[in-house]
């Protein structure tokens, strides 16, 4: 049963947006790839006339305005296709491989006789998102067998291509790797599994490529295969556990964030037609359901992507259509977006520790040695002084200069007064010196540091404090953490605290 509290939290967890601008027409088999502030949509087969397209669109993930990109500079665009792959390579390029295309671009539809499968590689440079550029790299090495509906994952500087189907819809049972620096096909190996986008997903985690498959939807079978860097195959299927296991999800999508795999797909039974989302803890291989489907009960929700910059799970569709009817045509709609706050479920990209243990120890030692300082920070509440080095603070805290100028009444003044209590100021400076939080810090200290991170533009400090507070959530601490998360504008942590309360 759905509790009143759950209904109240729904709008905090899932935000609904109506897109505008040059909205793409409904298609089947288009690629959706999020890079930075843009979602790129390429290709697909038009639902209206079954013709394949090579149109390119982008969605601004801040404004949810669509833009169509035509007459682009650079090389000619890829030929029309669907069920191809499009993967991010580096910060600003997409690598497109394979798919099903047409033998000629004359009149007529994409009948089986006119269809062909592809094995070409094209790069889309999006370093200028307003003016992306196509590039046809010179590819060498033994070209993989042409395929469509295949799986791909970027593992370091390698594009891993797995499975798919040929023109006769026979599964292709192999795996290939493409060096993304030289565009050379370097490795190939058998992959004796039936894998394709209808039933499987692939991703890179901890240097290996994981392939999750679900099939036989009336009595679901689940498999997890792991490909090492040498393409050696290990079966981890028996290691997956959980209080509940995911049902059969058709055309699943999977995205890795932190140590969690977020898996979404269409769930169809005689009594239920919905778009479901599940989580797999990659460290323990434990499944859990993401309880965000209530706002998605109505409408047709079709594909999911990860907005990594904002820690959101974006689900695209049309809230006034019917899922079952659209699924029969493999139709993907782009009119509405449901944005799920993943941090409210404890799923987020954990902040990285940039300083070694030795560096942390040296930083703490330096902070406690006044002889290495040339400036004073005074905690106004207790009027206690902490001696600091201005060069170090300027390098690690650019906002420091602004504070000095705003508080300097005299040119020769060599101190800065901060309004926070001494323990909070000290732990903030300790973090700036060492790059790490004191693991014994209280919830109140961590909460104040999270707020200071927001006030003083110390985003890493706020992220590390929030990360520790996620692990401190208990019935006793939750009200305090909720208050600090509200003050620091950490909506994900705030909503997660509410869910526990």
C-alpha positions, 0 to 999 in steps of 0.5 A, spaced: 500 500 500 502 507 498 502 511 504 500 518 505 507 520 506 510 516 500 505 520 496 507 527 499 514 525 497 513 523 490 514 530 487 520 531 491 523 525 488 520 525 481 520 532 477 516 532 471 518 537 465 514 538 458 519 539 453 519 545 447 523 547 441 524 542 435 522 536 438 524 530 435 518 526 431 517 519 434 522 514 432 524 506 434 531 505 435 534 512 436 540 513 440 540 517 446 547 519 449 547 525 455 554 529 455 554 534 460 548 539 459 546 536 453 542 529 451 544 527 443 539 523 439 541 521 433 537 516 427 532 512 428 526 509 424 520 514 423 514 511 426 510 515 421 512 512 415 517 507 417 523 511 413 530 511 417 533 517 418 540 520 420 537 527 423 541 529 429 537 533 435 540 535 442 536 537 448 538 542 453 538 539 460 537 545 464 531 548 460 529 542 456 528 545 449 530 541 443 534 543 437 535 540 431 542 540 428 542 540 420 547 542 415 553 541 420 560 542 418 566 537 417 565 530 413 558 528 411 553 525 416 552 517 417 547 514 413 540 513 416 540 507 421 537 505 427 538 500 433 546 503 432 550 504 438 552 511 440 557 512 446 561 518 449 568 518 448 572 523 452 569 529 454 566 532 448 565 526 442 560 521 440 562 514 437 557 511 433 557 504 430 553 499 426 546 499 426 541 497 420 540 502 414 538 502 407 541 499 401 539 506 397 536 512 399 531 512 393 523 512 394 519 507 398 520 504 405 525 500 409 523 493 407 527 487 408 529 487 401 532 494 402 535 493 408 542 492 410 546 492 416 552 496 418 559 496 421 562 503 420 565 508 425 563 515 425 565 520 430 561 526 432 565 532 435 560 536 440 566 540 443 562 546 441 554 544 442 551 549 438 555 547 432 557 539 432 561 537 427 561 530 424 568 526 422 569 520 419 576 517 422 580 512 418 579 505 421 584 500 421 584 492 423 580 487 422 573 490 421 567 486 425 561 483 422 556 488 421 550 488 426 545 492 429 541 492 436 548 490 439 551 492 446 557 497 447 561 500 453 567 504 453 572 501 457 578 506 458 580 508 451 577 502 448 570 501 445 567 494 446 562 491 441 558 485 444 553 481 440 547 484 436 544 481 430 545 480 423 540 481 417 537 475 418 536 476 425 541 471 427 545 473 434 552 475 433 556 471 438 563 475 438 566 481 442 571 486 439 575 492 441 576 498 438 582 503 440 579 510 440 586 513 440 588 510 433 581 507 431 584 500 430 580 494 431 585 490 436 582 484 439 576 479 438 573 473 441 567 469 441 562 471 446 557 464 446 551 468 449 545 471 445 546 479 447 542 484 444 538 491 446 532 487 447 534 483 453 541 486 455 545 491 457 553 492 458 557 497 462 564 498 464 566 497 472 572 497 475 576 495 469 572 490 466 566 490 462 559 487 465 553 484 461 547 483 464 541 479 460 534 478 462 530 473 458 524 468 458 520 473 460 514 468 463 519 465 467 525 470 468 532 468 467 537 473 469 545 472 467 551 477 469 557 476 465 564 479 466 569 480 460 576 482 463 581 486 459 583 480 456 576 478 454 576 472 458 569 471 460 567 469 467 559 468 469 557 471 475 550 470 475 549 466 481 552 471 485 546 476 484 541 476 490 536 481 493 530 481 497 526 481 490 529 480 484 527 485 477 522 482 473 523 481 465 525 488 463 524 489 455 529 494 451 533 495 458 537 501 459 543 501 464 547 506 467 553 506 472 553 511 478 558 511 483 557 503 485 550 502 483 548 500 476 541 503 474 537 499 470 530 501 467 526 498 462 519 496 460 515 491 464 509 488 461 504 483 464 497 481 463 496 485 469 501 491 469 504 495 463 509 500 466 516 503 466 520 500 472 527 501 475 532 497 479 538 498 482 544 493 483 549 494 488 556 492 484 560 491 490 555 486 493 551 484 487 545 485 491 538 488 487 533 493 490 527 496 486 527 504 485 520 506 488 519 511 483 514 508 478 508 511 481 508 518 478 509 514 471 503 509 472 500 514 467 502 515 460 508 512 455 515 512 458 520 509 453 527 510 454 532 512 460 538 516 460 543 518 466 544 526 467 551 525 471 552 532 472 545 533 476 545 526 479 538 525 475 535 519 472 531 522 466 526 518 463 523 520 456 516 519 454 509 522 453 504 522 459 498 522 455 499 516 451 499 508 452 505 504 453 502 498 450 500 501 444 507 505 443 511 498 445 508 494 439 511 499 435 517 500 439 516 507 439 520 512 443 517 519 445 520 525 446 515 530 449 516 529 456 521 528 461 521 525 468 527 527 472 528 522 478 533 524 484 537 519 485 541 521 491 534 521 495 535 513 494 543 514 496 545 513 489 550 518 487 557 519 484 561 519 490 567 524 491 574 522 489 579 522 494 585 526 491 590 527 496 594 521 499 594 518 506 601 521 507 599 528 503 593 528 508 598 527 514 603 533 512 597 537 511 594 536 518 601 537 520 602 544 516 596 547 519 598 546 526 605 549 525 604 557 526 611 558 523 609 556 516 603 561 516 603 569 514 595 570 516 590 569 521 583 566 521 579 568 527 573 564 529 568 570 531 564 566 536 570 564 541 575 569 538 580 564 537 585 564 532 588 559 527 594 561 523 594 559 516 598 560 509 595 565 504 598 562 498 595 555 500 588 557 501 588 562 495 590 555 491 585 551 494 580 556 495 579 561 490 573 565 494 578 566 500 581 572 496 574 575 495 573 574 503 579 578 504 577 584 500 570 584 503 573 584 510 579 588 509 578 595 512 585 597 512 590 595 507 595 592 512 590 588 515 593 580 516 586 577 519 580 575 517 574 574 521 569 568 520 562 568 523 562 560 525 564 557 531 571 555 532 571 547 531 567 548 524 572 553 522 578 549 524 575 543 521 574 547 514 581 549 514 583 542 516 580 539 510 583 545 505 590 543 508 589 535 508 583 534 502 580 530 507 575 530 513 576 528 520 572 521 520 571 522 528 567 529 526 560 529 529 554 530 525 553 537 527 560 539 525 559 535 518 552 538 517 556 545 518 561 544 514 556 542 508 553 548 509 559 552 509 561 548 503 555 551 499 556 558 502 563 559 501 563 555 494 567 549 497 563 544 492 568 538 494 567 540 501 560 540 501 560 533 497 565 530 502 561 532 508 554 530 504 557 523 503 559 522 510 552 524 512 549 519 508 552 513 512 550 517 518 543 516 517 539 513 523 533 514 526 536 519 531 540 523 527 536 524 521 532 530 523 539 534 524 541 531 518 535 533 514 535 540 517 543 541 515 541 538 508 535 544 507 540 549 509 545 547 504 540 546 499 542 538 498 536 536 496 537 529 495 540 528 502 534 532 504 529 527 501 533 521 503 532 523 510 525 525 509 524 518 507 527 515 513 523 520 518 
